[in-house]
Amino acid sequence: METILLAGGRGERMGGVDKASVRLNGRRLIDHLLPALPGPVIVVSPHDLPLPDAARRVTEDPPYGGPVAGIAAAAPLIRSDLVAVLSVDAPDSPALLPALVDALTAAPDAGVAVTRAADGWVQPLCAVWRRDALLAALATLESTRDIAAKRLLAAATVVEVPGAGLDTDYDTLAELAQRGEVG
């Protein structure tokens, strides 16, 4: 399995700071995720975000096109049959990957396994896709820019896994401060 890690947003709801570089308990958010991700890892991010050598970077063209544009930029590089799609602002989400893989494996007709948060929301950026299903879903879109990630799910058979709070994405610094020390 490979991973697409989306880290290329503007961080507008975090006051314009780069989400990937925000420190949680002394470590950048991206550094909470990278060690826990199955590789190879493709990080969709701006060119100035320092990454370890093992991570491969792609950038949307033009930048800041939204999560689907980021997924589309990374998708041609995927070689594995399974690909995790995660967002850098959900630092606990890698813990859900085994359950997502198990659910997808148990549902051979499904193209994607996603989490459903306790509040009822489906989390399309906490998912494991079959590569062919992801490419087919992307091909249904006229444009990938400024498209909600949930639109990709409409083109695939979906199986759901309870998120158990591990799929929480933190949109503001105040929300992140509930998870730990922000600095």
C-alpha positions, 0 to 999 in steps of 0.5 A: 500500500502507498499513501497520499498525504494532503498537506498543501492547503492554505490553512485559512481556518488556522489563521493562514499558517501552514497546517503541516508545520503547526507544532503539536506537543513539540512536533510538526503535524506532518511528523506525527503522521509520516512515521506511521504511514505505509510507504511509499508516501507521496506528500502533496505540499508546497515546495518549501515544506521540509520533508524526509528523503523517503517522502516524495513530493508533488505540488498541484498545478496551479497550487491550492486547488483543493483536496481532489486536485491534490489527489489527482496530482499524486494519483499517477505516481501510485503503483500499489493496488491500495492507496491510503488518502489522508490529510495532515490535519488528522494526526491520529488517522494512521491508526485507522488504516488497518481497519480500513484495509480489512473492510476493503478486503472483506468487500471485494466489490467496494472501491474505497473504505472510508471512516464515518465520524461519531457525528455522522460525517463521512471522512473522505480524507481518511480512506483507503482506495483500490487504485483502479477505483480511485483513477476511475473516480477521478476520470469522472470529473471534468475538473479536479480544482475546487471540488469537494473530496466527497464527490469522488465517493459518488463514483465508487462503491463505498464501505464504511468504518467507524472513525472512533475519534481517530479520524478527527481533523483539526481545522483551527488552532483552538480545536488542535489545542484540545488535542495537545499543546500547540506551538 
